Amino acid sequence: MMKASLDRTEFQPSETQRRLLSVFQDADYQISTVAACTAAEVGRQTFYDWTHGEDFNRWWLEQAERWAALSLPRVLGNLTAGAQGTYSGKAAKPDHNLVKLYLERFDKSFLPATRQRVDVFDHGDQTEEELLARAQASRIDEDDLTPPGEQVAPTSGQSKK
C-alpha cells in the first residue's frame, strides 16, 4: 500500500485558471477581480470558489511572486527614470520623492548609520539640483550592479554636503 504523501500530485491549473492569471498579470495586478473575471470569461464566484483550495492558493501566490521577481528590473528602471526626470525617453521635472527613494536604495551613505527615518520632504540643506546630481552620480552601471562609491563610506563625523 502506498503512503498518502506519495499519492499527492502537484497542482495543475486549468486553462481557465491560467487565462485569469494572465489577465491579472497583463494588467500588472492593477485590475479589479470583477474586471479580470469578465475579461477572462470566468464567473467571479468561480474564482472565489478556487480561492478556497489550498493548492490553488499556493500556485496563485507562487505565480504572483514569480511575476514580481521578473518585474523588478522594470520597476527599478522606472524608479531610475523618475529620479532622473526622464519618462518614456522624454525630459521631465525629476520627482524628488523618487530621487530620495533611489538614494536610500542605492547610496548606502545617504542615510545616517542608524538608518533613522528621514522625512520624504525634508532634503536638509541640499537644493533640488544637488539631489538630482547626487541621484545621477549614484546610477548603477549595467555591467556592475554595485553603486559607484559604495565601498567608500564617510566616517560618522563627516558632513554629507
Secondary structure as the mmCIF struct_conf table of DSSP 4:
data_model
#
loop_
_struct_conf.conf_type_id
_struct_conf.id
_struct_conf.beg_label_comp_id
_struct_conf.beg_label_asym_id
_struct_conf.beg_label_seq_id
_struct_conf.end_label_comp_id
_struct_conf.end_label_asym_id
_struct_conf.end_label_seq_id
HELX_RH_AL_P HELX_RH_AL_P1 ALA A 4 ASP A 7
HELX_RH_AL_P HELX_RH_AL_P2 GLU A 15 ASP A 26
TURN_TY1_P TURN_TY1_P1 ALA A 27 TYR A 29
BEND BEND1 ILE A 31 ILE A 31
HELX_RH_AL_P HELX_RH_AL_P3 THR A 33 ALA A 40
TURN_TY1_P TURN_TY1_P2 GLU A 41 GLU A 41
HELX_RH_AL_P HELX_RH_AL_P4 ARG A 44 TRP A 50
TURN_TY1_P TURN_TY1_P3 THR A 51 HIS A 52
HELX_RH_AL_P HELX_RH_AL_P5 GLU A 54 GLN A 84
TURN_TY1_P TURN_TY1_P4 GLY A 85 GLY A 85
STRN STRN1 THR A 86 TYR A 87
TURN_TY1_P TURN_TY1_P5 SER A 88 GLY A 89
STRN STRN2 LYS A 90 ALA A 91
HELX_RH_AL_P HELX_RH_AL_P6 HIS A 96 PHE A 106
TURN_TY1_P TURN_TY1_P6 LYS A 108 SER A 109
BEND BEND2 PHE A 110 LEU A 111
TURN_TY1_P TURN_TY1_P7 ALA A 113 THR A 114
TURN_TY1_P TURN_TY1_P8 VAL A 120 PHE A 121
TURN_TY1_P TURN_TY1_P9 GLY A 124 ASP A 125
HELX_RH_AL_P HELX_RH_AL_P7 GLU A 128 ALA A 137
TURN_TY1_P TURN_TY1_P10 SER A 138 SER A 138
HELX_LH_PP_P HELX_LH_PP_P1 ARG A 139 ILE A 140
STRN STRN3 ASP A 141 ASP A 141
TURN_TY1_P TURN_TY1_P11 GLU A 142 ASP A 143
STRN STRN4 ASP A 144 ASP A 144
BEND BEND3 THR A 146 THR A 146
HELX_LH_PP_P HELX_LH_PP_P2 PRO A 147 PRO A 147
TURN_TY1_P TURN_TY1_P12 PRO A 148 GLN A 151
HELX_LH_PP_P HELX_LH_PP_P3 ALA A 153 THR A 155
TURN_TY1_P TURN_TY1_P13 SER A 156 GLY A 157
BEND BEND4 GLN A 158 GLN A 158
#
